[in-house]
Amino acid sequence: MDIHSKDGLVFMVQADHLSGECVGQAIGHLYTAGAANVQVVPAITKKNRPSYLFFIDCRPDPADRVEEAIAGELTSGGWHRMDTVHRYQYNERLKRPVELCFQGETLHFTVEGKKFESGSLRPEHDSVMALREAVYEKWHKPVTYEAAYHMAVSALLDSEKSVFQI
C-alpha cells in the first residue's frame, strides 16, 4: 500500500460567543468557502465559559476565502493557520447493483462507495441515506441507518448483484 501526500492547511479557531444556531450556519459557510472538512469540538475556556474549537481543513488555494469566512461568520479576531501535509490512500469509486425484496415486490438500487488501497471499503453516506429513503418510499417500511449501511457494505464486497430481503 502506498501512502500519498499533498499540501494542506488546518485552521484552529476558538469561539466562546456563538450560539449553536450560529455554529451550524458558520459550518455551511466554511464549506462554501472551500473547506474540505470542518470539525467542531465543545470546550470550556477561562472562567468556565462554554466554547467551541473549530478545526478547518482545506487545500491552499481556497485558504483566503476560508479565512474571510472565519473572520465574517465566526466573528473571530484571531486564529491559528498551520501548514500541514495531508496523507491519504488512493481509492476506487464503486457502484454495485442491489435488489431489495419485500412481500413479493422488488426494488432495484445502486449502492455507491469507495475501496481504499488497504482493501477497506466504505459506502457513501448519501448512498446509504438514499437506500433508506427508497425503501421507505416504496414500502413505507423504515430501515435503520445501521441496517442500510451493512447492506451497502455487503453489496460493495460482492461483484455481482446483491439481493436482500427487507
DSSP file with accessible surface (Angstrom, degrees, kcal/mol):
  #  RESIDUE AA STRUCTURE BP1 BP2  ACC     N-H-->O    O-->H-N    N-H-->O    O-->H-N    TCO  KAPPA ALPHA  PHI   PSI    X-CA   Y-CA   Z-CA
    1    1 A M              0   0  139      0, 0.0     2,-0.4     0, 0.0   117,-0.0   0.000 360.0 360.0 360.0 131.9    0.0    0.0    0.0
    2    2 A D        -     0   0  104     88,-0.0     2,-0.5     0, 0.0    88,-0.3  -0.771 360.0-147.7 -95.9 142.1    1.3    3.4   -0.9
    3    3 A I        -     0   0   75     -2,-0.4     2,-0.2    86,-0.1    86,-0.2  -0.947  19.5-158.0-106.7 128.4    0.7    6.5    1.2
    4    4 A H  E     -A   88   0A  33     84,-3.1    84,-2.1    -2,-0.5     2,-0.3  -0.648   2.4-151.2-106.9 162.8    0.4    9.7   -0.8
    5    5 A S  E     +A   87   0A  58     -2,-0.2     2,-0.3    82,-0.2    82,-0.2  -0.963  16.3 169.9-135.6 149.4    0.8   13.3    0.2
    6    6 A K  E     -A   86   0A  81     80,-1.5    80,-3.3    -2,-0.3     2,-0.1  -0.974  40.9 -96.0-151.5 153.2   -0.4   16.7   -0.7
    7    7 A D  E     +A   85   0A 115     -2,-0.3     2,-0.3    78,-0.2    78,-0.2  -0.400  50.5 163.9 -68.0 146.8    0.0   20.2    0.9
    8    8 A G  E     -A   84   0A   4     76,-2.4    76,-2.7    51,-0.2     2,-0.3  -0.902  27.7-132.8-150.7 177.7   -2.8   21.3    3.1
    9    9 A L  E     -AB  83  58A   2     49,-2.5    49,-2.5    -2,-0.3     2,-0.4  -0.985   7.8-161.2-136.4 146.7   -3.8   23.8    5.8
   10   10 A V  E     -AB  82  57A  34     72,-2.4    72,-2.9    -2,-0.3     2,-0.4  -0.999   7.6-159.9-128.4 127.3   -5.6   23.5    9.1
   11   11 A F  E     -AB  81  56A   0     45,-2.7    45,-2.6    -2,-0.4     2,-0.5  -0.883   2.2-160.9-101.5 138.7   -7.1   26.5   10.8
   12   12 A M  E     +AB  80  55A  55     68,-2.3    68,-2.7    -2,-0.4     2,-0.4  -0.989  14.5 176.6-120.7 123.2   -7.8   26.3   14.6
   13   13 A V  E     - B   0  54A   0     41,-2.2    41,-3.2    -2,-0.5     2,-0.5  -0.992  17.6-154.4-129.7 133.5  -10.4   28.8   15.9
   14   14 A Q  E     - B   0  53A  78     -2,-0.4     2,-0.4    64,-0.4    39,-0.2  -0.901  15.3-179.1-106.1 132.0  -11.7   29.2   19.4
   15   15 A A  E     + B   0  52A   0     37,-2.7    37,-2.5    -2,-0.5     3,-0.1  -0.973  18.6 164.5-135.0 120.9  -15.2   30.8   19.8
   16   16 A D  S    S+     0   0   56     -2,-0.4    -1,-0.1    35,-0.2    29,-0.0   0.104  73.8  61.5-118.0  21.7  -16.9   31.4   23.1
   17   17 A H  S    S+     0   0   96     57,-0.2     2,-0.4    35,-0.1    -1,-0.1   0.295  78.1  99.6-130.0   9.2  -19.5   33.8   21.9
   18   18 A L        -     0   0   24     -3,-0.1     2,-0.1    34,-0.0    -3,-0.1  -0.813  60.5-135.1-107.2 141.9  -21.6   31.8   19.3
   19   19 A S     >  -     0   0   52     -2,-0.4     4,-2.2     1,-0.1     5,-0.2  -0.387  34.8-104.3 -79.9 165.2  -24.9   30.1   19.8
   20   20 A G  H  > S+     0   0   43      1,-0.2     4,-2.3     2,-0.2     5,-0.2   0.877 122.7  55.2 -58.0 -37.7  -25.5   26.7   18.4
   21   21 A E  H  > S+     0   0  144      1,-0.2     4,-2.2     2,-0.2    -1,-0.2   0.917 107.8  48.7 -62.8 -41.7  -27.5   28.1   15.5
   22   22 A C  H  > S+     0   0   59      2,-0.2     4,-2.6     1,-0.2    -2,-0.2   0.894 109.0  53.5 -65.0 -38.8  -24.6   30.4   14.6
   23   23 A V  H  X S+     0   0   11     -4,-2.2     4,-2.2     1,-0.2    -2,-0.2   0.946 109.1  48.7 -61.2 -46.3  -22.2   27.5   14.7
   24   24 A G  H  X S+     0   0   43     -4,-2.3     4,-1.5     1,-0.2    -2,-0.2   0.913 113.1  46.5 -61.2 -43.3  -24.4   25.5   12.3
   25   25 A Q  H  X S+     0   0  129     -4,-2.2     4,-1.9     1,-0.2    -1,-0.2   0.905 110.3  53.8 -65.2 -40.2  -24.7   28.4    9.9
   26   26 A A  H  X S+     0   0    0     -4,-2.6     4,-2.6     1,-0.2    -2,-0.2   0.890 102.9  57.1 -63.2 -39.0  -20.9   29.0   10.0
   27   27 A I  H  X S+     0   0   47     -4,-2.2     4,-2.2     1,-0.2    -1,-0.2   0.938 106.7  49.5 -58.2 -46.3  -20.1   25.4    9.1
   28   28 A G  H  X S+     0   0   36     -4,-1.5     4,-2.3     1,-0.2    -1,-0.2   0.913 111.2  48.8 -59.1 -43.2  -22.1   25.8    5.9
   29   29 A H  H  X S+     0   0   80     -4,-1.9     4,-2.1     2,-0.2    -1,-0.2   0.879 108.4  54.0 -66.4 -36.7  -20.3   29.0    5.0
   30   30 A L  H  X>S+     0   0    0     -4,-2.6     5,-2.5     2,-0.2     4,-0.7   0.920 110.2  46.6 -64.4 -42.1  -16.9   27.4    5.7
   31   31 A Y  H ><5S+     0   0   99     -4,-2.2     3,-1.1     1,-0.2    -2,-0.2   0.924 111.4  51.5 -64.4 -43.3  -17.7   24.5    3.3
   32   32 A T  H 3<5S+     0   0  122     -4,-2.3    -2,-0.2     1,-0.3    -1,-0.2   0.880 106.1  56.0 -60.8 -34.5  -19.0   27.0    0.7
   33   33 A A  H 3<5S-     0   0   13     -4,-2.1    -1,-0.3    -5,-0.2    33,-0.3   0.649 133.1 -87.1 -73.1 -16.8  -15.7   29.0    1.0
   34   34 A G  T <<5S+     0   0   26     -3,-1.1    25,-0.5    -4,-0.7    -3,-0.2   0.473  71.3 153.5 125.0   5.3  -13.7   25.9    0.2
   35   35 A A      < -     0   0    9     -5,-2.5    -1,-0.3    -6,-0.2    23,-0.2  -0.412  30.9-157.6 -64.1 138.6  -13.1   24.0    3.5
   36   36 A A  S    S+     0   0   67     21,-2.9     2,-0.3     1,-0.3    22,-0.2   0.772  77.0   3.8 -85.5 -29.8  -12.6   20.2    2.9
   37   37 A N  E     -C   57   0A  64     20,-1.5    20,-2.7    -7,-0.1     2,-0.4  -0.974  60.7-163.0-156.7 140.5  -13.6   19.3    6.4
   38   38 A V  E     -C   56   0A  11     -2,-0.3     2,-0.4    18,-0.2    18,-0.2  -0.995   7.8-174.0-129.3 123.5  -14.9   21.2    9.5
   39   39 A Q  E     -C   55   0A 102     16,-2.7    16,-2.8    -2,-0.4     2,-0.5  -0.973   4.9-164.5-116.2 134.0  -14.8   19.7   13.0
   40   40 A V  E     -C   54   0A  41     -2,-0.4    14,-0.2    14,-0.2    -2,-0.0  -0.982   6.1-172.7-121.6 124.6  -16.3   21.4   15.9
   41   41 A V  E     -C   53   0A  64     12,-2.8    12,-2.8    -2,-0.5     2,-0.1  -0.961  23.0-126.2-119.8 126.2  -15.4   20.3   19.4
   42   42 A P  E     +C   52   0A 103      0, 0.0     2,-0.3     0, 0.0    10,-0.2  -0.450  39.5 169.5 -68.9 144.8  -17.1   21.7   22.5
   43   43 A A  E     -C   51   0A  29      8,-2.7     8,-2.6    -2,-0.1     2,-0.4  -0.900  33.7-123.3-146.4 171.9  -14.7   23.1   25.1
   44   44 A I  E     -C   50   0A 114     -2,-0.3     2,-0.1     6,-0.2     3,-0.1  -0.994  29.9-170.7-122.6 130.8  -14.6   25.1   28.3
   45   45 A T    >   -     0   0   32      4,-3.1     3,-1.1    -2,-0.4     4,-0.4  -0.329  42.8 -41.6-106.5-166.1  -12.5   28.3   28.5
   46   46 A K  G >  S+     0   0  147      1,-0.3     3,-1.6     2,-0.2    -1,-0.3  -0.102 128.0  23.9 -56.0 153.6  -11.4   30.6   31.2
   47   47 A K  G 3  S-     0   0  163      1,-0.3    -1,-0.3    -3,-0.1    -2,-0.1   0.758 129.5 -78.6  57.9  24.7  -14.0   31.4   33.8
   48   48 A N  G <  S+     0   0  137     -3,-1.1    -1,-0.3     1,-0.2    -2,-0.2   0.763  81.0 163.2  58.6  30.2  -15.7   28.1   32.9
   49   49 A R    <   -     0   0   98     -3,-1.6    -4,-3.1    -4,-0.4    -1,-0.2  -0.601  40.1-119.4 -77.1 137.4  -17.3   29.6   29.8
   50   50 A P  E     + C   0  44A 102      0, 0.0     2,-0.3     0, 0.0    -6,-0.2  -0.482  46.1 159.9 -72.0 145.6  -18.6   27.1   27.2
   51   51 A S  E     - C   0  43A   5     -8,-2.6    -8,-2.7    -2,-0.1     2,-0.4  -0.901  33.2-119.8-152.0-179.3  -16.9   27.4   23.8
   52   52 A Y  E     -BC  15  42A  65    -37,-2.5   -37,-2.7    -2,-0.3     2,-0.5  -0.987   9.9-149.6-130.9 141.2  -16.2   25.7   20.6
   53   53 A L  E     -BC  14  41A  47    -12,-2.8   -12,-2.8    -2,-0.4     2,-0.5  -0.964  16.8-157.1-107.1 124.3  -12.9   24.7   18.9
   54   54 A F  E     -BC  13  40A   0    -41,-3.2   -41,-2.2    -2,-0.5     2,-0.5  -0.888   8.2-168.8-100.7 129.8  -13.1   24.7   15.1
   55   55 A F  E     -BC  12  39A  72    -16,-2.8   -16,-2.7    -2,-0.5     2,-0.6  -0.986  11.4-171.9-115.9 115.7  -10.6   22.6   13.2
   56   56 A I  E     -BC  11  38A   0    -45,-2.6   -45,-2.7    -2,-0.5     2,-0.4  -0.951   5.0-163.2-118.3 116.4  -10.9   23.6    9.5
   57   57 A D  E     +BC  10  37A  42    -20,-2.7   -21,-2.9    -2,-0.6   -20,-1.5  -0.830  23.2 149.8 -99.9 132.2   -9.0   21.5    6.9
   58   58 A C  E     -B    9   0A   2    -49,-2.5   -49,-2.5    -2,-0.4   -23,-0.1  -0.989  45.4-102.6-155.8 164.6   -8.5   22.9    3.4
   59   59 A R        -     0   0   97    -25,-0.5     4,-0.3    -2,-0.3   -51,-0.2  -0.446  44.3-107.1 -78.5 161.3   -6.2   23.0    0.4
   60   60 A P  S >  S+     0   0   57      0, 0.0     3,-1.5     0, 0.0     4,-0.3   0.858 109.1  67.4 -61.3 -34.9   -4.0   26.1    0.0
   61   61 A D  T 3  S+     0   0  124      1,-0.3     3,-0.4     2,-0.1     4,-0.2   0.874 105.9  36.8 -62.4 -40.3   -6.0   27.6   -3.0
   62   62 A P  T 3> S+     0   0    8      0, 0.0     4,-2.4     0, 0.0    -1,-0.3   0.380  85.7 109.0 -91.1  12.5   -9.2   28.4   -1.1
   63   63 A A  H <> S+     0   0    1     -3,-1.5     4,-2.7    -4,-0.3     5,-0.2   0.868  75.2  51.5 -57.7 -41.4   -7.4   29.5    2.1
   64   64 A D  H  > S+     0   0  111     -3,-0.4     4,-2.1    -4,-0.3    -1,-0.2   0.923 111.5  47.2 -63.6 -41.5   -8.1   33.2    1.7
   65   65 A R  H  > S+     0   0  132     -3,-0.3     4,-2.0    -4,-0.2    -1,-0.2   0.893 111.7  51.2 -66.1 -38.6  -11.9   32.6    1.2
   66   66 A V  H  X S+     0   0    0     -4,-2.4     4,-2.5   -33,-0.3    -2,-0.2   0.927 109.4  50.2 -64.7 -42.1  -11.9   30.3    4.2
   67   67 A E  H  X S+     0   0   37     -4,-2.7     4,-2.7     1,-0.2    -2,-0.2   0.884 107.7  53.5 -65.0 -35.7  -10.2   32.9    6.3
   68   68 A E  H  X S+     0   0  136     -4,-2.1     4,-2.9     1,-0.2     5,-0.3   0.911 109.8  48.5 -63.0 -38.8  -12.8   35.5    5.2
   69   69 A A  H  X>S+     0   0   12     -4,-2.0     4,-2.9     2,-0.2     5,-1.1   0.889 109.9  52.1 -67.7 -37.8  -15.5   33.1    6.4
   70   70 A I  H  X5S+     0   0    0     -4,-2.5     6,-1.3     3,-0.2     4,-0.9   0.955 115.2  41.2 -60.9 -48.1  -13.6   32.6    9.7
   71   71 A A  H  <5S+     0   0   44     -4,-2.7    -2,-0.2     4,-0.2    -1,-0.2   0.919 125.5  35.2 -66.7 -42.1  -13.5   36.4   10.2
   72   72 A G  H  <5S+     0   0   47     -4,-2.9    -3,-0.2    -5,-0.2    -2,-0.2   0.917 127.8  29.6 -81.8 -44.5  -17.0   37.1    9.0
   73   73 A E  H  <5S+     0   0   73     -4,-2.9    -3,-0.2    -5,-0.3   -47,-0.1   0.846 129.4  36.2 -89.4 -37.5  -19.0   34.0   10.1
   74   74 A L  S  <<S-     0   0    0     -5,-1.1    -1,-0.2    -4,-0.9    -3,-0.2   0.521  95.4-142.7 -89.0  -5.4  -17.2   33.1   13.3
   75   75 A T        +     0   0   82     -6,-0.3     2,-0.4    -5,-0.2    -4,-0.2   0.847  41.0 164.5  44.2  44.3  -16.6   36.8   14.0
   76   76 A S        -     0   0   18     -6,-1.3    -1,-0.2     1,-0.1     3,-0.1  -0.712  39.0-157.3 -93.8 140.1  -13.2   35.8   15.3
   77   77 A G  S    S+     0   0   89     -2,-0.4     2,-0.3     1,-0.2    -1,-0.1   0.558  78.9  10.2 -88.5  -9.8  -10.4   38.3   15.8
   78   78 A G        +     0   0   46    -64,-0.2   -64,-0.4    -8,-0.1     2,-0.3  -0.983  60.9 168.1-166.4 153.7   -7.7   35.7   15.6
   79   79 A W        -     0   0   75     -2,-0.3     2,-0.4   -66,-0.1   -66,-0.2  -0.959  35.4-100.6-158.5 169.4   -7.0   32.1   14.7
   80   80 A H  E     -A   12   0A 113    -68,-2.7   -68,-2.3    -2,-0.3     2,-0.5  -0.871  25.0-164.8-102.8 136.8   -4.2   29.7   14.0
   81   81 A R  E     -A   11   0A 112     -2,-0.4     2,-0.5   -70,-0.2   -70,-0.2  -0.982  11.9-173.8-121.5 117.3   -3.2   28.8   10.5
   82   82 A M  E     -A   10   0A  78    -72,-2.9   -72,-2.4    -2,-0.5     2,-0.3  -0.953  21.3-135.7-119.4 125.8   -1.0   25.7   10.2
   83   83 A D  E     +A    9   0A 136     -2,-0.5     2,-0.3   -74,-0.2   -74,-0.2  -0.609  36.7 176.2 -72.0 135.6    0.7   24.3    7.1
   84   84 A T  E     -A    8   0A  45    -76,-2.7   -76,-2.4    -2,-0.3     2,-0.5  -0.862  34.7-125.0-134.8 169.8    0.2   20.6    7.0
   85   85 A V  E     -A    7   0A  87     -2,-0.3     2,-0.5   -78,-0.2   -78,-0.2  -0.988  27.2-144.6-116.5 117.0    0.9   17.6    4.8
   86   86 A H  E     -A    6   0A  70    -80,-3.3   -80,-1.5    -2,-0.5     2,-0.4  -0.729  13.9-159.4 -84.2 124.2   -2.2   15.6    4.1
   87   87 A R  E     +A    5   0A 142     -2,-0.5     2,-0.3   -82,-0.2   -82,-0.2  -0.861  23.6 151.0-104.8 139.1   -1.6   11.9    4.0
   88   88 A Y  E     -A    4   0A  61    -84,-2.1   -84,-3.1    -2,-0.4     2,-0.4  -0.980  39.9-117.3-159.6 167.2   -4.0    9.6    2.2
   89   89 A Q        -     0   0   50     -2,-0.3   -86,-0.1   -86,-0.2     2,-0.1  -0.866  36.3-112.0-107.1 146.1   -4.6    6.4    0.2
   90   90 A Y        -     0   0  124     -2,-0.4    27,-1.6   -88,-0.3     2,-0.3  -0.436  37.7-158.6 -67.9 153.3   -6.0    6.4   -3.3
   91   91 A N  E     -D  116   0B  61     25,-0.2     2,-0.5    -2,-0.1    25,-0.2  -0.961  14.3-135.3-136.3 156.3   -9.4    5.0   -3.6
   92   92 A E  E     -D  115   0B 115     23,-2.8    23,-2.4    -2,-0.3     2,-0.4  -0.922  23.7-129.1-108.2 130.3  -11.5    3.4   -6.3
   93   93 A R  E     -D  114   0B 170     -2,-0.5     2,-0.4    21,-0.2    21,-0.2  -0.681  29.0-161.9 -80.5 131.4  -15.1    4.5   -6.6
   94   94 A L  E     -D  113   0B   5     19,-3.0    19,-2.0    -2,-0.4     2,-0.4  -0.889  16.7-172.0-116.5 147.2  -17.5    1.6   -6.7
   95   95 A K  E     -D  112   0B 137     -2,-0.4    17,-0.2    17,-0.2    15,-0.0  -0.993  13.1-179.7-134.1 126.8  -21.1    1.2   -7.9
   96   96 A R  E     -D  111   0B  58     15,-2.5    15,-3.0    -2,-0.4     2,-0.2  -0.993  25.8-121.9-131.0 136.6  -22.9   -2.0   -7.2
   97   97 A P  E     -D  110   0B  58      0, 0.0    65,-1.9     0, 0.0     2,-0.4  -0.476  27.7-167.8 -75.0 144.1  -26.5   -3.1   -8.1
   98   98 A V  E     -De 109 162B   1     11,-3.3    11,-2.6    63,-0.2     2,-0.5  -0.988  11.6-157.0-131.8 140.6  -28.8   -4.1   -5.3
   99   99 A E  E     -De 108 163B  40     63,-3.0    65,-2.8    -2,-0.4     2,-0.5  -0.985  11.1-164.6-118.1 120.8  -32.1   -5.9   -5.4
  100  100 A L  E     -De 107 164B   0      7,-3.1     7,-2.7    -2,-0.5     2,-0.4  -0.906   5.8-164.3-106.9 133.4  -34.4   -5.4   -2.4
  101  101 A C  E     +De 106 165B  15     63,-2.8    65,-3.2    -2,-0.5     2,-0.3  -0.956  16.0 162.4-123.5 136.6  -37.3   -7.7   -1.9
  102  102 A F  E >  S-D  105   0B  38      3,-2.2     3,-2.1    -2,-0.4    -2,-0.0  -0.925  71.4 -16.3-154.0 124.2  -40.4   -7.3    0.3
  103  103 A Q  T 3  S-     0   0  158     -2,-0.3     3,-0.1     1,-0.3    62,-0.0   0.871 127.4 -50.0  49.7  45.6  -43.7   -9.1    0.1
  104  104 A G  T 3  S+     0   0   83      1,-0.2     2,-0.3     0, 0.0    -1,-0.3   0.427 115.8 110.6  80.9  -4.1  -43.1  -10.3   -3.4
  105  105 A E  E <   -D  102   0B  95     -3,-2.1    -3,-2.2     2,-0.0     2,-0.4  -0.771  54.0-146.7-103.9 155.2  -42.2   -6.9   -4.8
  106  106 A T  E     -D  101   0B  58     -2,-0.3     2,-0.4    -5,-0.2    -5,-0.2  -0.927   9.0-165.5-125.0 143.8  -38.7   -5.8   -5.9
  107  107 A L  E     -D  100   0B  30     -7,-2.7    -7,-3.1    -2,-0.4     2,-0.4  -0.998  13.0-149.5-125.7 126.0  -36.8   -2.6   -5.8
  108  108 A H  E     +D   99   0B 122     -2,-0.4     2,-0.3    -9,-0.2    -9,-0.2  -0.833  26.0 165.7 -97.3 136.1  -33.6   -2.1   -7.8
  109  109 A F  E     -D   98   0B  37    -11,-2.6   -11,-3.3    -2,-0.4     2,-0.5  -0.963  31.2-134.3-146.0 156.4  -31.0    0.3   -6.4
  110  110 A T  E     -D   97   0B  73     -2,-0.3     2,-0.4   -13,-0.2    -2,-0.0  -0.980  17.6-153.2-118.9 123.3  -27.3    1.1   -6.9
  111  111 A V  E     -D   96   0B   1    -15,-3.0   -15,-2.5    -2,-0.5     2,-0.4  -0.777  10.5-159.1 -93.3 137.3  -25.0    1.4   -3.9
  112  112 A E  E     +D   95   0B  85     -2,-0.4    12,-2.5   -17,-0.2     2,-0.3  -0.902  25.8 130.6-117.5 147.1  -22.0    3.7   -4.2
  113  113 A G  E     -DF  94 123B   2    -19,-2.0   -19,-3.0    -2,-0.4     2,-0.4  -0.935  44.5 -93.3-168.6-169.3  -18.8    3.6   -2.1
  114  114 A K  E     -DF  93 122B  35      8,-2.5     8,-2.5    -2,-0.3     2,-0.5  -0.966  14.2-156.8-128.4 142.9  -15.1    3.6   -2.0
  115  115 A K  E     -DF  92 121B  92    -23,-2.4   -23,-2.8    -2,-0.4     6,-0.2  -0.987  22.0-149.2-116.8 122.8  -12.5    0.9   -1.9
  116  116 A F  E >   -D   91   0B  28      4,-2.8     3,-2.7    -2,-0.5   -25,-0.2  -0.497  27.2-107.7 -91.1 160.6   -9.1    2.0   -0.5
  117  117 A E  T 3  S+     0   0   73    -27,-1.6    -1,-0.1     1,-0.3   -26,-0.1   0.791 119.3  62.5 -55.1 -30.6   -5.7    0.7   -1.4
  118  118 A S  T 3  S-     0   0   62      2,-0.1    -1,-0.3     1,-0.1     3,-0.1   0.618 120.5-109.6 -70.1 -13.9   -5.6   -1.0    2.0
  119  119 A G  S <  S+     0   0   42     -3,-2.7    -2,-0.1     1,-0.4    -1,-0.1   0.258  74.7 134.4 102.3 -11.1   -8.6   -3.1    1.0
  120  120 A S        -     0   0   59     -5,-0.1    -4,-2.8     1,-0.0    -1,-0.4  -0.385  42.1-147.1 -73.9 153.2  -11.1   -1.4    3.3
  121  121 A L  E     -F  115   0B  34     -6,-0.2    -6,-0.2    -3,-0.1    32,-0.1  -0.902  14.6-176.2-118.9 149.0  -14.5   -0.4    1.9
  122  122 A R  E     -F  114   0B 114     -8,-2.5    -8,-2.5    -2,-0.3     2,-0.1  -0.913  19.1-139.0-147.2 117.8  -16.7    2.5    2.9
  123  123 A P  E     -F  113   0B   5      0, 0.0   -10,-0.3     0, 0.0     2,-0.3  -0.417  34.4-103.4 -66.6 150.6  -20.2    3.2    1.5
  124  124 A E     >  -     0   0   48    -12,-2.5     4,-2.1     1,-0.1     3,-0.3  -0.577  23.1-133.2 -73.2 135.9  -21.0    6.8    0.7
  125  125 A H  H  > S+     0   0  101     -2,-0.3     4,-2.7     1,-0.2     5,-0.2   0.914 106.6  53.3 -56.0 -45.8  -23.2    8.3    3.4
  126  126 A D  H  > S+     0   0  127      1,-0.2     4,-2.4     2,-0.2    -1,-0.2   0.857 107.7  51.7 -60.7 -34.9  -25.6    9.8    0.7
  127  127 A S  H  > S+     0   0   13     -3,-0.3     4,-2.2     2,-0.2    -1,-0.2   0.906 109.6  48.7 -68.3 -41.4  -26.0    6.4   -0.9
  128  128 A V  H  X S+     0   0    0     -4,-2.1     4,-2.2     2,-0.2    -2,-0.2   0.932 113.4  47.5 -63.6 -43.6  -26.9    4.8    2.5
  129  129 A M  H  X S+     0   0   50     -4,-2.7     4,-2.5     1,-0.2    -2,-0.2   0.910 110.8  51.3 -65.1 -39.8  -29.4    7.5    3.2
  130  130 A A  H  X S+     0   0   37     -4,-2.4     4,-2.7    -5,-0.2    -1,-0.2   0.875 107.4  53.9 -65.3 -35.9  -30.9    7.2   -0.4
  131  131 A L  H  X S+     0   0    2     -4,-2.2     4,-2.2     2,-0.2     5,-0.2   0.943 109.5  47.6 -61.9 -46.6  -31.2    3.4    0.2
  132  132 A R  H  X S+     0   0   77     -4,-2.2     4,-2.3     1,-0.2    -2,-0.2   0.926 113.6  47.6 -58.6 -47.3  -33.2    4.0    3.4
  133  133 A E  H  X S+     0   0  107     -4,-2.5     4,-3.1     1,-0.2    -1,-0.2   0.890 109.2  53.4 -63.5 -40.1  -35.4    6.6    1.6
  134  134 A A  H  X S+     0   0   21     -4,-2.7     4,-2.2     2,-0.2     5,-0.2   0.914 110.3  47.3 -63.1 -41.8  -36.0    4.4   -1.4
  135  135 A V  H  X S+     0   0    0     -4,-2.2     4,-2.7     2,-0.2     6,-0.7   0.931 114.3  47.0 -65.0 -43.0  -37.2    1.5    0.9
  136  136 A Y  H  X S+     0   0  122     -4,-2.3     4,-2.3    -5,-0.2    -2,-0.2   0.923 111.9  50.1 -66.5 -42.0  -39.5    3.8    2.8
  137  137 A E  H  < S+     0   0  144     -4,-3.1    -1,-0.2     1,-0.2    -2,-0.2   0.905 117.4  39.8 -62.3 -41.5  -40.9    5.5   -0.3
  138  138 A K  H  < S+     0   0   89     -4,-2.2    -2,-0.2    -5,-0.2    -1,-0.2   0.920 137.7  10.3 -75.8 -44.5  -41.7    2.1   -1.9
  139  139 A W  H  < S-     0   0   28     -4,-2.7    -3,-0.2    -5,-0.2    -2,-0.2   0.368  88.2-123.6-119.4   0.0  -43.0    0.1    1.1
  140  140 A H     <  +     0   0  137     -4,-2.3    -4,-0.2    -5,-0.4    -3,-0.1   0.887  67.6 138.7  53.7  38.2  -43.4    2.7    3.9
  141  141 A K        -     0   0   72     -6,-0.7    -1,-0.2    -9,-0.1    -2,-0.2  -0.963  50.9-133.9-116.1 118.1  -41.0    0.5    5.9
  142  142 A P        -     0   0  103      0, 0.0     2,-0.4     0, 0.0    -9,-0.1  -0.467  17.7-165.9 -72.7 142.1  -38.3    2.2    8.0
  143  143 A V        -     0   0   15     -2,-0.2    -7,-0.1   -11,-0.1    -8,-0.0  -0.997  22.3-121.0-125.1 129.9  -34.8    0.8    7.8
  144  144 A T     >  -     0   0   85     -2,-0.4     4,-2.4     1,-0.1     5,-0.2  -0.290  20.7-118.0 -66.6 157.0  -32.2    1.8   10.3
  145  145 A Y  H  > S+     0   0   80      1,-0.2     4,-2.8     2,-0.2     5,-0.2   0.923 115.9  54.3 -59.5 -43.0  -29.1    3.5    9.2
  146  146 A E  H  > S+     0   0  136      1,-0.2     4,-2.4     2,-0.2    -1,-0.2   0.918 108.9  47.1 -60.0 -43.6  -27.0    0.6   10.6
  147  147 A A  H  > S+     0   0   41      2,-0.2     4,-2.2     1,-0.2    -1,-0.2   0.929 114.2  46.8 -65.4 -43.5  -29.0   -1.9    8.6
  148  148 A A  H  X S+     0   0    0     -4,-2.4     4,-2.4     2,-0.2    -2,-0.2   0.901 111.1  53.2 -64.9 -38.0  -28.7    0.1    5.4
  149  149 A Y  H  X S+     0   0   73     -4,-2.8     4,-2.6    -5,-0.2    -2,-0.2   0.935 109.6  47.6 -62.4 -45.4  -25.0    0.6    6.0
  150  150 A H  H  X S+     0   0   98     -4,-2.4     4,-2.5     1,-0.2    -1,-0.2   0.882 110.9  51.3 -66.5 -36.7  -24.4   -3.2    6.4
  151  151 A M  H  X S+     0   0   24     -4,-2.2     4,-2.5     2,-0.2    -1,-0.2   0.926 110.7  49.7 -63.0 -41.6  -26.4   -3.9    3.2
  152  152 A A  H  X S+     0   0    1     -4,-2.4     4,-2.5     2,-0.2    -2,-0.2   0.919 110.7  48.7 -64.8 -42.7  -24.3   -1.3    1.4
  153  153 A V  H  X S+     0   0   32     -4,-2.6     4,-1.9     1,-0.2    -1,-0.2   0.945 111.8  49.5 -61.8 -46.1  -21.0   -2.9    2.6
  154  154 A S  H  X S+     0   0   58     -4,-2.5     4,-1.1     1,-0.2    -1,-0.2   0.911 111.3  49.5 -59.3 -42.4  -22.2   -6.3    1.6
  155  155 A A  H  < S+     0   0    0     -4,-2.5     3,-0.5     1,-0.2    -1,-0.2   0.906 109.1  51.5 -65.0 -39.4  -23.1   -5.1   -1.8
  156  156 A L  H  < S+     0   0    4     -4,-2.5    -1,-0.2     1,-0.2    -2,-0.2   0.835 107.9  53.0 -68.0 -30.2  -19.8   -3.4   -2.3
  157  157 A L  H  < S+     0   0  124     -4,-1.9     2,-0.5    -5,-0.2    -1,-0.2   0.763  99.5  75.3 -72.6 -25.4  -18.0   -6.6   -1.4
  158  158 A D     <  -     0   0   61     -4,-1.1     4,-0.1    -3,-0.5    -1,-0.0  -0.774  63.5-160.7 -95.1 126.9  -20.0   -8.5   -4.0
  159  159 A S  S    S+     0   0   89     -2,-0.5     2,-0.1     2,-0.1    -1,-0.1   0.661  79.0  59.0 -79.5 -13.7  -19.0   -8.1   -7.6
  160  160 A E  S    S-     0   0  134      1,-0.1     2,-0.3   -64,-0.1    -2,-0.1  -0.428 110.2 -66.7 -99.3-177.2  -22.4   -9.4   -8.7
  161  161 A K        -     0   0   97     -2,-0.1     2,-0.3   -65,-0.1   -63,-0.2  -0.527  50.7-139.3 -72.9 132.0  -25.9   -8.0   -7.9
  162  162 A S  E     -e   98   0B   8    -65,-1.9   -63,-3.0    -2,-0.3     2,-0.4  -0.728  11.4-155.2 -91.3 143.1  -26.7   -8.4   -4.2
  163  163 A V  E     -e   99   0B  77     -2,-0.3     2,-0.4   -65,-0.2   -63,-0.2  -0.979  12.4-176.5-121.6 129.2  -30.2   -9.5   -3.1
  164  164 A F  E     -e  100   0B  39    -65,-2.8   -63,-2.8    -2,-0.4     2,-0.5  -0.981  21.4-139.4-128.3 138.0  -31.7   -8.6    0.2
  165  165 A Q  E      e  101   0B 149     -2,-0.4   -63,-0.2   -65,-0.2   -65,-0.0  -0.830 360.0 360.0 -90.4 128.8  -34.9   -9.4    1.9
  166  166 A I              0   0   44    -65,-3.2   -63,-0.2    -2,-0.5   -23,-0.0  -0.727 360.0 360.0 -94.6 360.0  -36.4   -6.5    3.8
